[in-house]
């Protein structure tokens, strides 16, 4: 049996992991590799989107970080390793501890198959977010992001197509001071720029277990930051009195939900939604500053009366019950009926 290379990408919420991983899979497929994907998120939104938009074998671990329940990780990896694959890409959850993830994966893999090899710790970061943070524009760097940067052996600065050369050079210098041993790459998950180089680096790399490298102060702040976090995943079934555009309905619903969280003095970390309707697919998200981001190619303007969409929400200073209540209030703006099922 040929060996299977397992490569994993960590990164904060909204760093663009899912988009980049799909580009990486395309690169690997063109090089003749058989690729499988393992999605780790708070709900099945990314899993459903990737499974419907690609032909790759896809498994999911939802509602918890992959290192929390080893049996779930083993089950997902067994299913992928049973297929004729030579590369598996794992997407770690947005607030995951990269070192703990890689330790767990490295311990689980040999119990399933001896013919596997785990690549180095790769962390994806939003270059635009980091630029705003380092400029002191009121967007402080998240403690979990500081921890992820500290642990990385490879740092991929994403969304560089939105930044100028001067900003990129300054950003690379600043990130280098945060972690002076990591290899730093420029990436655009949207255009695919740099994905080939990242793939080659990950295939050539090998992770070896060592001690966590996060300074105690950053680790403490990271734990405090994550301790105030809650999440919820729901399936929404709507029947409208009058037909409305699919994207408009889903966008209005999650935006109003986000506003409800803020009104309750909570903090939005990330809200995502996916609708796979015969009339068109929709995949969009809400950022912490309440901006709607649309995935290219998944904007459906068709008007319908009945639709279903899957939603996942991560927020701070509110609990999962509050999120469901705010979702119900958001749906009340539409004339018709709706049913929410917690996942």
Rosetta silent file (secondary structure, phi, psi, omega in degrees, C-alpha in Angstrom):
SEQUENCE: XXXXXXXXXXXXXXXXXXXXXXXXXXXXXXXXXXXXXXXXXXXXXXXXXXXXXXXXXXXXXXXXXXXXXXXXXXXXXXXXXXXXXXXXXXXXXXXXXXXXXXXXXXXXXXXXXXXXXXXXXXXXXXXXXXXXXXXXXXXXXXXXXXXXXXXXXXXXXXXXXXXXXXXXXXXXXXXXXXXXXXXXXXXXXXXXXXXXXXXXXXXXXXXXXXXXXXXXXXXXXXXXXXXXXXXXXXXXXXXXXXXXXXXXXXXXXXXXXXXXXXXXXXXXXXXXXXXXXXXXXXXXXXXXXXXXXXXXXXXXXXXXXXXXXXXXXXXXXXXXXXXXXXXXXXXXXXXXXXXXXXX
SCORE:     score description
SCORE:     0.000 S_00000001
   1 L     0.000  130.377  178.279    0.000    0.000    0.000 S_00000001
   2 L   -69.491  153.560 -179.771    1.358    3.432   -0.953 S_00000001
   3 L   -72.455  154.571  178.598    1.807    5.997    1.817 S_00000001
   4 E  -115.422  124.717  177.604   -0.798    8.676    2.432 S_00000001
   5 E   -88.312  127.186  177.925    0.300   12.234    3.140 S_00000001
   6 E  -109.429  117.863  179.049   -1.925   14.006    5.658 S_00000001
   7 E  -119.306  141.132 -175.558   -1.729   17.794    5.560 S_00000001
   8 E  -130.684  144.552  179.560   -3.708   20.079    7.849 S_00000001
   9 E  -124.298  122.874  173.176   -4.454   23.778    7.783 S_00000001
  10 E  -102.269  175.843  179.476   -5.411   25.777   10.883 S_00000001
  11 E   155.853  152.061 -176.628   -6.434   29.424   11.021 S_00000001
  12 L   -67.952  165.531  177.197   -8.781   31.835   12.715 S_00000001
  13 L   -57.114  138.656  177.979  -12.436   32.251   11.756 S_00000001
  14 L    70.672   16.121  176.383  -12.889   34.015    8.389 S_00000001
  15 L   -76.846  -17.102  178.103   -9.250   33.485    7.405 S_00000001
  16 L   100.732   24.727 -175.078  -10.435   31.725    4.233 S_00000001
  17 H   -60.657  -47.607 -175.106   -9.494   28.117    5.062 S_00000001
  18 H   -62.632  -45.075  178.963  -12.330   26.416    3.190 S_00000001
  19 H   -60.971  -45.053 -179.571  -11.789   28.394   -0.011 S_00000001
  20 H   -65.162  -42.936 -177.514   -8.032   27.763    0.086 S_00000001
  21 H   -62.280  -37.415  176.600   -8.417   24.049    0.830 S_00000001
  22 H   -64.974  -37.377  175.635  -10.660   23.639   -2.202 S_00000001
  23 H   -66.216  -41.654  178.538   -7.980   25.361   -4.321 S_00000001
  24 H   -61.146  -40.144  178.658   -5.307   23.101   -2.815 S_00000001
  25 H   -63.298  -38.761  177.296   -7.394   20.055   -3.708 S_00000001
  26 H   -62.662  -43.994  179.675   -7.640   21.299   -7.298 S_00000001
  27 H   -60.534  -47.192 -178.827   -3.857   21.754   -7.462 S_00000001
  28 H   -63.624  -40.021  179.837   -3.233   18.271   -6.085 S_00000001
  29 H   -63.395  -41.954  178.523   -5.742   16.677   -8.457 S_00000001
  30 H   -64.114  -26.149  178.243   -4.058   18.314  -11.458 S_00000001
  31 L   -85.675    2.353  176.482   -0.760   16.837  -10.255 S_00000001
  32 L    94.386    9.189  179.904   -2.301   13.364  -10.339 S_00000001
  33 L   -87.021  150.228  171.807   -3.069   12.923   -6.627 S_00000001
  34 L   -99.484  117.869 -166.788   -6.229   11.361   -5.246 S_00000001
  35 E  -113.310  140.694  170.359   -7.471   13.741   -2.571 S_00000001
  36 E  -126.290  155.422 -175.531   -9.874   13.463    0.366 S_00000001
  37 E  -125.469  142.213  173.901  -11.038   16.217    2.728 S_00000001
  38 E  -123.938  114.067 -176.949  -11.875   16.307    6.430 S_00000001
  39 E   -99.027  129.984  178.875  -13.814   19.394    7.524 S_00000001
  40 E  -121.155  111.846 -178.294  -13.833   20.408   11.206 S_00000001
  41 E  -152.651  174.487 -176.909  -16.297   23.146   12.123 S_00000001
  42 L   -75.352  -13.266  179.001  -19.048   24.039   14.597 S_00000001
  43 L  -155.334  172.918 -174.271  -21.750   22.944   12.141 S_00000001
  44 L   -84.680   19.523 -176.010  -22.095   21.135    8.798 S_00000001
  45 H   -62.924  -54.980 -179.077  -22.215   24.301    6.665 S_00000001
  46 H   -63.521  -39.365  179.521  -18.752   23.958    5.105 S_00000001
  47 H   -59.465  -48.253 -178.864  -19.130   20.192    4.827 S_00000001
  48 H   -63.249  -41.993 -178.877  -22.405   20.492    2.922 S_00000001
  49 H   -64.232  -49.181 -178.098  -21.024   23.202    0.655 S_00000001
  50 H   -65.206  -42.015 -179.003  -17.803   21.342   -0.183 S_00000001
  51 H   -63.340  -33.316 -177.583  -19.584   18.007   -0.638 S_00000001
  52 H   -84.448  -24.969 -175.569  -22.082   19.547   -3.082 S_00000001
  53 H   -96.869  -11.059 -177.155  -19.569   21.621   -5.064 S_00000001
  54 L  -129.422  171.122  177.102  -16.801   19.021   -5.450 S_00000001
  55 L  -108.554   12.875 -178.422  -16.337   15.355   -6.296 S_00000001
  56 L   -80.034  148.988  168.874  -13.825   14.682   -3.513 S_00000001
  57 E   -62.817  127.690 -176.460  -14.518   12.227   -0.687 S_00000001
  58 E  -130.604  132.062  173.235  -15.457   14.504    2.242 S_00000001
  59 E  -122.451  162.900 -178.489  -15.954   13.682    5.928 S_00000001
  60 E  -135.331  150.839  166.038  -16.835   16.010    8.795 S_00000001
  61 E  -128.197  112.856 -176.064  -16.296   16.487   12.500 S_00000001
  62 E  -120.062  160.836  176.251  -18.703   19.116   13.770 S_00000001
  63 L    79.517   -9.355  177.588  -19.608   20.765   17.073 S_00000001
  64 L  -158.324  157.824  177.680  -16.167   20.265   18.649 S_00000001
  65 L   -65.084  149.979 -172.188  -12.451   20.525   17.857 S_00000001
  66 L   -64.657  -18.634  179.855  -11.022   17.371   16.319 S_00000001
  67 L   -87.805   -3.408 -175.835   -8.782   16.689   19.334 S_00000001
  68 L   -80.693  -33.518 -179.684  -11.704   16.578   21.787 S_00000001
  69 L  -132.624   98.044 -174.507  -13.187   13.233   20.720 S_00000001
  70 H   -62.174  -33.086 -178.678  -10.636   10.846   19.273 S_00000001
  71 H   -63.336  -36.938  176.822  -13.252    8.284   18.261 S_00000001
  72 H   -64.934  -42.736  179.343  -14.887   10.815   15.926 S_00000001
  73 H   -64.129  -44.010  179.380  -11.496   11.613   14.398 S_00000001
  74 H   -61.447  -43.393 -178.890  -10.660    7.929   14.002 S_00000001
  75 H   -61.897  -44.174 -179.688  -14.009    7.230   12.357 S_00000001
  76 H   -65.995  -42.775 -179.339  -13.646   10.047    9.846 S_00000001
  77 H   -68.089  -37.557  177.840  -10.048    9.130    8.986 S_00000001
  78 H   -59.558  -43.074 -179.853  -10.899    5.438    8.603 S_00000001
  79 H   -62.547  -41.493 -179.353  -13.563    6.295    6.034 S_00000001
  80 H   -70.936  -41.368 -178.515  -11.125    8.445    4.060 S_00000001
  81 H   -69.683  -19.001  176.741   -8.255    5.950    4.300 S_00000001
  82 L   -73.648  -19.894  177.207  -10.577    3.231    3.013 S_00000001
  83 L   -83.129  167.812 -178.291  -10.786    5.148   -0.260 S_00000001
  84 L   -85.782   74.409 -175.816   -8.002    5.088   -2.831 S_00000001
  85 L  -114.850  153.134  170.519   -6.333    8.304   -1.638 S_00000001
  86 L  -123.679   -5.411  174.018   -2.748    9.454   -1.365 S_00000001
  87 E  -140.228  132.344  172.786   -3.404   12.898    0.159 S_00000001
  88 E  -119.993  128.718  176.618   -5.837   13.912    2.907 S_00000001
  89 E  -106.548  127.364  178.543   -6.388   17.592    3.715 S_00000001
  90 E  -109.738  129.449  172.676   -7.744   18.442    7.167 S_00000001
  91 E  -100.492  116.023  179.554   -9.334   21.803    7.950 S_00000001
  92 L   -81.806  152.535 -179.475   -9.037   22.578   11.676 S_00000001
  93 L   -61.998  154.721 -173.093  -11.714   24.559   13.485 S_00000001
  94 L   -61.750  -26.744  178.355  -11.297   28.342   13.662 S_00000001
  95 L  -112.987   26.811 -178.814  -10.434   28.477   17.368 S_00000001
  96 L   -75.431  153.416  172.710   -8.421   25.244   17.459 S_00000001
  97 L   -88.987  108.627 -173.952   -5.056   24.887   19.173 S_00000001
  98 H   -57.001  -42.792 -177.543   -2.787   23.798   16.281 S_00000001
  99 H   -61.885  -44.973  179.127   -0.267   21.985   18.480 S_00000001
 100 H   -64.421  -37.995  177.966   -2.959   19.917   20.219 S_00000001
 101 H   -60.797  -50.065 -176.249   -4.566   19.149   16.859 S_00000001
 102 H   -66.450  -37.944  176.679   -1.323   17.912   15.325 S_00000001
 103 H   -60.188  -47.332 -178.688   -0.409   15.857   18.438 S_00000001
 104 H   -63.526  -45.487  179.237   -3.803   14.145   18.352 S_00000001
 105 H   -60.906  -43.050 -177.746   -3.667   13.474   14.612 S_00000001
 106 H   -65.379  -29.361  178.881   -0.120   12.091   14.915 S_00000001
 107 H   -81.576  -32.543 -177.446   -1.211    9.728   17.677 S_00000001
 108 H   -78.243  -40.245 -174.076   -4.381    8.581   15.912 S_00000001
 109 H   -54.383  -48.059 -178.289   -2.945    7.964   12.428 S_00000001
 110 H   -63.796  -24.545  179.371   -0.652    5.020   13.339 S_00000001
 111 H   -75.347  -16.107 -179.471   -3.561    3.230   15.057 S_00000001
 112 H  -102.371  -45.426 -178.601   -5.488    3.284   11.775 S_00000001
 113 L  -152.891  131.843  177.755   -2.741    2.894    9.185 S_00000001
 114 L   -76.912  -13.025 -175.067    1.069    2.705    9.443 S_00000001
 115 L   -96.896   49.017  178.618    1.412    4.115    5.930 S_00000001
 116 E  -130.513  153.679  178.400    0.634    7.739    6.760 S_00000001
 117 E  -141.435  131.901 -177.734    2.746   10.834    7.265 S_00000001
 118 E   -98.305  131.866  179.257    1.681   14.147    8.804 S_00000001
 119 L   -79.870  176.467 -176.413    2.948   17.431    7.406 S_00000001
 120 L   -67.936  164.143  177.640    4.123   20.508    9.337 S_00000001
 121 L   -69.385  117.879  177.380    1.835   22.925   11.196 S_00000001
 122 E  -114.901  130.220 -179.402    0.385   25.328    8.639 S_00000001
 123 E  -123.091  128.860  177.479   -1.615   28.369    9.760 S_00000001
 124 E   -99.514  134.764  178.250   -3.636   30.601    7.452 S_00000001
 125 E  -130.739  149.970  178.062   -4.209   34.229    8.427 S_00000001
 126 E   -80.440  109.531 -177.378   -6.253   37.034    6.893 S_00000001
 127 H   -62.229  -35.570  179.408   -3.671   39.552    5.688 S_00000001
 128 H   -67.158  -41.263  177.762   -6.201   42.372    5.565 S_00000001
 129 H   -63.547  -44.418  179.658   -7.255   41.709    9.173 S_00000001
 130 H   -63.921  -38.521  179.175   -3.646   41.604   10.334 S_00000001
 131 H   -61.441  -45.251  177.927   -2.870   44.840    8.521 S_00000001
 132 H   -63.435  -38.218 -178.886   -5.736   46.615   10.306 S_00000001
 133 H   -65.919  -48.059 -176.226   -4.625   45.129   13.625 S_00000001
 134 H   -71.924  -21.136  176.461   -0.988   46.138   13.316 S_00000001
 135 L   -83.932   -5.427  179.923   -1.942   49.638   12.183 S_00000001
 136 L    69.229   39.503 -176.095   -3.968   50.075   15.364 S_00000001
 137 L   -92.912   23.630  176.580   -7.189   50.735   13.472 S_00000001
 138 L    90.061    7.495  176.659   -9.413   49.397   16.214 S_00000001
 139 L  -114.976   85.581 -176.116   -9.233   45.725   15.206 S_00000001
 140 L   -66.069  148.366  179.542   -7.136   44.070   17.931 S_00000001
 141 L   -69.872  130.776 -178.528   -5.427   40.797   17.129 S_00000001
 142 L   -67.641  140.303  178.405   -7.380   37.894   18.592 S_00000001
 143 H   -57.882  -36.133  179.529   -5.530   35.926   21.307 S_00000001
 144 H   -66.938  -32.634  176.663   -6.287   32.676   19.482 S_00000001
 145 H   -68.209  -41.445  176.949   -4.675   34.121   16.341 S_00000001
 146 H   -60.262  -39.836  178.290   -1.577   35.098   18.347 S_00000001
 147 H   -65.757  -45.062 -179.361   -1.414   31.519   19.643 S_00000001
 148 H   -62.129  -40.487  177.396   -1.819   30.034   16.169 S_00000001
 149 H   -63.025  -38.532 -179.049    0.948   32.266   14.792 S_00000001
 150 H   -64.055  -35.607 -174.596    3.255   31.201   17.618 S_00000001
 151 H   -85.117  -17.543 -169.176    2.785   27.501   16.874 S_00000001
 152 L   -67.842  141.650  167.767    3.052   27.656   13.068 S_00000001
 153 L   -98.780  -23.351  174.517    5.888   26.147   11.073 S_00000001
 154 E  -133.019  126.092  176.831    4.313   27.541    7.898 S_00000001
 155 E  -114.427  118.954  177.001    2.339   30.806    7.869 S_00000001
 156 E  -104.371  113.340  179.136    0.242   31.517    4.779 S_00000001
 157 E   -85.397  111.780 -172.957   -0.857   35.159    4.596 S_00000001
 158 E   -93.192  166.160  176.364   -4.183   35.067    2.745 S_00000001
 159 L    63.256   33.343 -178.822   -6.179   37.645    0.758 S_00000001
 160 H   -70.901  -14.795  176.899   -3.002   39.327   -0.479 S_00000001
 161 H   -67.636  -12.034  179.046   -4.860   40.305   -3.657 S_00000001
 162 H   -97.203    0.190 -174.276   -6.492   42.996   -1.490 S_00000001
 163 L  -122.008  150.203  176.144   -3.185   44.478   -0.293 S_00000001
 164 L   -82.937  168.013 -176.993   -0.448   46.571   -1.891 S_00000001
 165 H   -61.454  -41.005 -179.617    3.230   45.606   -2.037 S_00000001
 166 H   -61.917  -43.646  178.830    4.236   48.029    0.725 S_00000001
 167 H   -64.234  -39.220  179.988    1.608   46.594    3.074 S_00000001
 168 H   -64.371  -44.797 -179.864    2.683   43.046    2.243 S_00000001
 169 H   -63.768  -42.067  178.903    6.334   43.722    2.984 S_00000001
 170 H   -65.255  -39.684 -179.214    5.478   45.424    6.285 S_00000001
 171 H   -66.435  -42.288  179.183    3.136   42.594    7.191 S_00000001
 172 H   -63.641  -38.699  178.501    5.715   39.912    6.454 S_00000001
 173 H   -65.565  -43.462 -178.714    8.257   41.728    8.601 S_00000001
 174 H   -67.354  -43.448  178.242    5.809   42.070   11.505 S_00000001
 175 H   -63.832  -37.353  178.239    4.671   38.442   11.302 S_00000001
 176 H   -61.562  -32.544  177.017    8.314   37.401   11.173 S_00000001
 177 H   -72.404  -30.582  177.529    8.900   39.136   14.499 S_00000001
 178 H   -71.119  -37.651  179.399    5.977   37.215   15.987 S_00000001
 179 L  -145.316  100.664 -172.777    7.399   33.905   14.751 S_00000001
 180 L   -86.716   -0.556 -179.520   10.938   34.082   13.376 S_00000001
 181 L  -104.551  -16.675 -174.355   11.280   30.378   12.498 S_00000001
 182 L   -76.646  146.651  170.024    8.166   29.894   10.324 S_00000001
 183 E   -78.619  133.337 -176.561    8.224   29.937    6.536 S_00000001
 184 E  -113.765  127.696  179.917    5.950   32.754    5.342 S_00000001
 185 E  -122.523  151.872  171.978    4.027   32.581    2.077 S_00000001
 186 E   -95.597  133.509 -174.519    1.684   34.970    0.273 S_00000001
 187 L  -136.522  146.995  163.752   -1.636   33.361   -0.668 S_00000001
 188 L  -130.361  103.300  179.142   -4.929   34.237   -2.324 S_00000001
 189 L   -62.914  -29.653 -178.416   -7.424   31.464   -1.745 S_00000001
 190 L   -68.729  -47.121 -177.744   -9.882   33.254   -4.016 S_00000001
 191 L   -92.006  -17.818 -177.158   -7.616   33.434   -7.086 S_00000001
 192 L    91.323   -2.023 -179.893   -5.443   30.436   -6.216 S_00000001
 193 L   -60.090  126.964  177.359   -2.251   32.513   -6.163 S_00000001
 194 L    85.706   -9.160 -178.257    0.388   30.759   -4.062 S_00000001
 195 H   -64.202  -37.653 -179.997   -1.683   27.602   -3.550 S_00000001
 196 H   -62.317  -44.349 -179.835    0.742   25.550   -5.650 S_00000001
 197 H   -65.393  -39.206  178.762    3.724   26.650   -3.562 S_00000001
 198 H   -64.974  -42.234  178.871    1.923   25.911   -0.302 S_00000001
 199 H   -59.982  -47.355 -179.367    0.950   22.444   -1.541 S_00000001
 200 H   -62.032  -41.088  180.000    4.539   21.613   -2.514 S_00000001
 201 H   -64.856  -42.527 -179.563    5.850   22.853    0.833 S_00000001
 202 H   -68.266  -38.667  178.732    3.299   20.813    2.795 S_00000001
 203 H   -65.420  -32.470 -178.518    3.944   17.655    0.776 S_00000001
 204 H   -85.331  -12.673 -174.737    7.676   17.991    1.424 S_00000001
 205 L   -88.712  161.429  176.734    7.293   18.767    5.128 S_00000001
 206 L  -143.120  128.559 -179.483    7.128   16.389    8.078 S_00000001
 207 L   -86.145  135.504  173.976    5.823   17.197   11.527 S_00000001
 208 L  -126.286  132.342 -173.535    7.794   16.041   14.546 S_00000001
 209 L   -67.177  134.247  174.182    6.326   16.420   18.012 S_00000001
 210 L  -141.669 -166.688  178.418    7.874   18.965   20.320 S_00000001
 211 L   -82.008  149.529  174.016    6.734   21.242   23.106 S_00000001
 212 L   -56.854  144.904 -175.211    4.123   23.961   22.458 S_00000001
 213 L  -107.938    5.514 -179.031    5.819   27.233   21.553 S_00000001
 214 L   -75.622  126.886  176.167    3.131   29.675   22.656 S_00000001
 215 L   -57.356  149.258 -175.595    4.318   32.076   25.399 S_00000001
 216 H   -57.273  -40.350 -178.689    2.462   31.649   28.699 S_00000001
 217 H   -62.752  -43.238  178.774    0.889   35.112   28.530 S_00000001
 218 H   -66.903  -40.016  179.794   -0.570   34.497   25.065 S_00000001
 219 H   -62.301  -42.048 -179.979   -1.772   31.035   26.083 S_00000001
 220 H   -63.916  -45.533  179.569   -3.567   32.441   29.117 S_00000001
 221 H   -65.476  -34.569  179.116   -5.275   35.165   27.078 S_00000001
 222 H   -65.483  -42.748  178.935   -6.219   32.606   24.421 S_00000001
 223 H   -65.335  -39.826  178.608   -7.901   30.357   26.978 S_00000001
 224 H   -64.599  -41.509 -178.830   -9.763   33.310   28.459 S_00000001
 225 H   -64.510  -42.876 -178.389  -10.898   34.431   25.015 S_00000001
 226 H   -74.397  -26.152 -176.500  -12.171   30.974   24.064 S_00000001
 227 H   -66.462  -24.842 -179.688  -13.850   30.384   27.427 S_00000001
 228 L   -92.594   15.762 -174.048  -16.465   33.070   26.687 S_00000001
 229 E  -102.157  144.794  175.504  -17.405   31.529   23.352 S_00000001
 230 E  -139.089  161.310 -179.906  -20.552   29.611   22.442 S_00000001
 231 E  -148.274  160.216  178.575  -21.912   28.204   19.220 S_00000001
 232 E  -148.423  145.275  175.612  -25.053   26.842   17.631 S_00000001
 233 E  -128.438  134.654 -174.176  -25.868   25.030   14.401 S_00000001
 234 E  -140.806  152.353  167.839  -29.383   24.927   12.957 S_00000001
 235 E  -106.580  125.936 -178.279  -31.381   23.803    9.965 S_00000001
 236 E  -109.822  126.382  177.784  -33.966   26.408    8.925 S_00000001
 237 E  -115.781  117.099 -174.980  -37.025   25.413    6.904 S_00000001
 238 E  -119.537  141.831  171.780  -39.007   28.382    5.548 S_00000001
 239 E  -128.875  109.962 -174.222  -42.285   28.709    3.686 S_00000001
 240 E   -93.367  150.827  175.660  -42.912   32.280    2.504 S_00000001
 241 E   -71.217  -38.755  179.697  -46.216   33.867    1.532 S_00000001
 242 E  -123.044  143.004 -178.576  -44.565   35.701   -1.358 S_00000001
 243 E   -65.152  136.929  176.394  -41.593   34.548   -3.426 S_00000001
 244 E  -136.326  158.089  180.000  -38.254   36.219   -2.595 S_00000001
 245 E   -63.847  135.652 -175.772  -34.692   35.837   -3.900 S_00000001
 246 H   -56.998  -50.693 -177.938  -32.841   32.990   -2.147 S_00000001
 247 H   -61.831  -39.275 -179.510  -29.699   34.978   -1.410 S_00000001
 248 H   -64.050  -41.287 -179.755  -31.694   37.930   -0.120 S_00000001
 249 H   -64.237  -50.939 -178.115  -33.656   35.764    2.308 S_00000001
 250 H   -64.461  -42.827  179.873  -30.603   33.967    3.718 S_00000001
 251 H   -62.409  -46.092  179.393  -28.553   37.179    3.829 S_00000001
 252 H   -62.814  -38.831 -177.079  -31.266   39.166    5.615 S_00000001
 253 H   -64.432  -49.952 -175.661  -31.820   36.354    8.110 S_00000001
 254 H   -75.961  -28.936  176.455  -28.217   35.966    9.260 S_00000001
 255 H   -67.587  -43.079  179.094  -27.520   39.707    9.181 S_00000001
 256 H   -67.045  -34.357  174.979  -30.522   40.414   11.408 S_00000001
 257 H   -62.313  -44.157  178.675  -29.419   37.576   13.688 S_00000001
 258 H   -61.633  -41.998  178.573  -25.974   39.179   13.959 S_00000001
 259 H   -63.494  -35.503  177.495  -27.526   42.539   14.797 S_00000001
 260 H   -64.422  -38.796  177.915  -29.557   40.844   17.530 S_00000001
 261 H   -63.710  -45.139  179.564  -26.380   39.418   19.068 S_00000001
 262 H   -64.650  -41.302  179.590  -24.737   42.845   19.086 S_00000001
 263 H   -61.406  -30.270  178.623  -27.872   44.468   20.502 S_00000001
 264 L   -86.874   13.269  179.121  -27.698   41.967   23.380 S_00000001
 265 L    67.924   25.585  173.097  -24.093   43.131   23.994 S_00000001
 266 L   -93.627  176.130  178.900  -22.647   39.981   22.500 S_00000001
 267 E  -123.417  126.634  176.416  -19.827   39.697   19.974 S_00000001
 268 E   -79.799  124.940  173.862  -20.202   38.011   16.601 S_00000001
 269 E   -95.148  -47.192 -179.933  -17.243   35.783   15.802 S_00000001
 270 E  -169.915  132.627  170.166  -18.646   34.147   12.686 S_00000001
 271 E  -126.816  130.303  179.620  -22.022   33.258   11.191 S_00000001
 272 E  -129.467  150.801  178.109  -22.205   31.090    8.080 S_00000001
 273 E  -145.501  145.322  178.119  -25.097   29.750    6.047 S_00000001
 274 E  -137.029  132.133  178.094  -25.482   27.389    3.113 S_00000001
 275 E  -127.250  121.133  178.360  -28.565   26.735    0.979 S_00000001
 276 E  -110.465   84.415 -176.751  -28.561   24.043   -1.691 S_00000001
 277 E  -101.812  145.841  177.236  -31.779   24.773   -3.570 S_00000001
 278 L   -53.978  -27.289 -179.543  -32.639   23.376   -7.024 S_00000001
 279 L   -83.195  -10.794  179.240  -32.912   26.992   -8.193 S_00000001
 280 E   155.839  150.460  179.154  -29.389   27.848   -6.990 S_00000001
 281 E   -94.098  146.588  177.069  -26.807   27.468   -4.239 S_00000001
 282 E  -133.432  129.121  173.970  -26.021   30.147   -1.667 S_00000001
 283 E  -136.220  116.010 -179.630  -23.010   30.254    0.648 S_00000001
 284 E  -146.986  167.612 -176.557  -22.417   33.404    2.648 S_00000001
 285 E  -147.712  162.367  176.080  -21.132   34.559    6.000 S_00000001
 286 E  -114.371  129.736  179.963  -21.171   37.451    8.442 S_00000001
 287 L   -88.487  168.003  179.849  -17.871   38.837    9.714 S_00000001
 288 L   -56.201  -28.951  178.050  -17.293   40.288   13.228 S_00000001
 289 L   -92.233   18.650  173.928  -17.839   43.804   11.832 S_00000001
 290 L    63.783   37.155  171.653  -21.194   42.623   10.381 S_00000001
 291 L   -95.441  141.495  175.066  -20.161   42.541    6.738 S_00000001
 292 E   -90.539  130.255  176.486  -21.776   39.965    4.449 S_00000001
 293 E  -115.855  129.184  179.969  -19.310   37.916    2.396 S_00000001
 294 E  -105.746  136.193  174.670  -20.557   35.921   -0.590 S_00000001
 295 L   -78.784  128.507  179.760  -18.717   32.949   -2.009 S_00000001
 296 L   -55.814  137.328  178.420  -18.201   33.454   -5.767 S_00000001
 297 L    85.533   -0.342  179.306  -20.425   31.225   -7.846 S_00000001
 298 L  -128.980   50.182  176.265  -22.964   30.661   -5.074 S_00000001
 299 L  -116.114  114.063 -175.676  -25.235   33.685   -5.411 S_00000001
 300 L  -110.978  112.696  179.974  -28.810   32.702   -6.259 S_00000001
 301 L   -92.864   -0.155 -179.453  -31.169   35.462   -7.371 S_00000001
 302 L   -64.209  139.892  179.013  -34.047   33.119   -8.178 S_00000001
 303 E   -92.135  132.205 -179.312  -37.249   33.871   -6.257 S_00000001
 304 E  -138.714  162.756  175.536  -38.820   30.994   -4.338 S_00000001
 305 E  -100.360  -31.874 -179.404  -41.453   30.497   -1.652 S_00000001
 306 E  -117.839  133.452  177.412  -39.959   27.452    0.055 S_00000001
 307 E  -155.497  157.406  174.090  -36.325   26.978    1.030 S_00000001
 308 E  -126.426  142.467  172.539  -34.052   25.305    3.569 S_00000001
 309 E  -145.153  150.572  178.508  -30.656   26.467    4.733 S_00000001
 310 E  -100.409  137.996 -175.023  -28.077   25.313    7.262 S_00000001
 311 E  -132.720  140.902  170.815  -26.577   27.883    9.609 S_00000001
 312 E  -130.710  139.125 -176.302  -23.728   27.879   12.117 S_00000001
 313 E  -132.575  133.080  173.083  -23.031   30.710   14.547 S_00000001
 314 E  -122.383  128.282 -177.425  -20.085   31.375   16.853 S_00000001
 315 E  -149.336  166.548  177.659  -20.383   34.280   19.272 S_00000001
 316 E  -119.036  152.149  176.094  -19.167   35.551   22.625 S_00000001
 317 L    68.202   14.620  169.495  -21.089   36.810   25.676 S_00000001
 318 L  -139.461  159.607  177.527  -24.266   34.992   24.616 S_00000001
 319 L  -104.725  176.094 -175.371  -25.205   31.325   24.894 S_00000001
 320 H   -64.052  -33.946  176.781  -26.498   28.913   22.264 S_00000001
 321 H   -63.479  -39.806  176.433  -30.082   29.369   23.461 S_00000001
 322 H   -60.079  -40.930 -178.196  -29.770   33.126   22.963 S_00000001
 323 H   -62.432  -43.258  179.537  -28.555   32.534   19.415 S_00000001
 324 H   -64.687  -39.881  176.995  -31.578   30.402   18.549 S_00000001
 325 H   -60.960  -43.477  179.996  -33.887   33.052   20.038 S_00000001
 326 H   -67.971  -32.174  175.488  -32.179   35.745   17.954 S_00000001
 327 H   -66.504  -42.740  177.407  -32.501   33.570   14.861 S_00000001
 328 H   -59.560  -42.886  178.505  -36.253   33.207   15.524 S_00000001
 329 H   -64.780  -37.659  178.947  -36.548   36.983   15.846 S_00000001
 330 H   -64.819  -37.639 -178.551  -34.587   37.444   12.623 S_00000001
 331 H   -74.412  -19.107 -178.706  -36.937   35.094   10.766 S_00000001
 332 L   -68.285  -12.740  178.327  -39.992   36.967   12.058 S_00000001
 333 L   -72.162  -15.878 -178.107  -39.270   39.749    9.527 S_00000001
 334 L   -97.111  140.778  176.479  -40.512   37.415    6.772 S_00000001
 335 L   -84.530  118.826 -176.642  -44.196   36.796    6.127 S_00000001
 336 E   145.960 -155.426  179.863  -44.816   33.088    6.269 S_00000001
 337 E  -126.028  155.235  178.978  -43.758   30.228    8.515 S_00000001
 338 E  -146.236  149.154  177.837  -40.401   28.850    9.608 S_00000001
 339 E  -129.531  128.157 -179.801  -39.124   25.853   11.524 S_00000001
 340 E  -108.664  126.074  175.926  -35.732   25.758   13.276 S_00000001
 341 E  -117.335  119.928  178.177  -34.095   22.411   14.048 S_00000001
 342 E   -72.388  136.755 -179.082  -30.939   22.448   16.183 S_00000001
 343 L  -101.052    0.000    0.000  -28.168   20.265   14.767 S_00000001
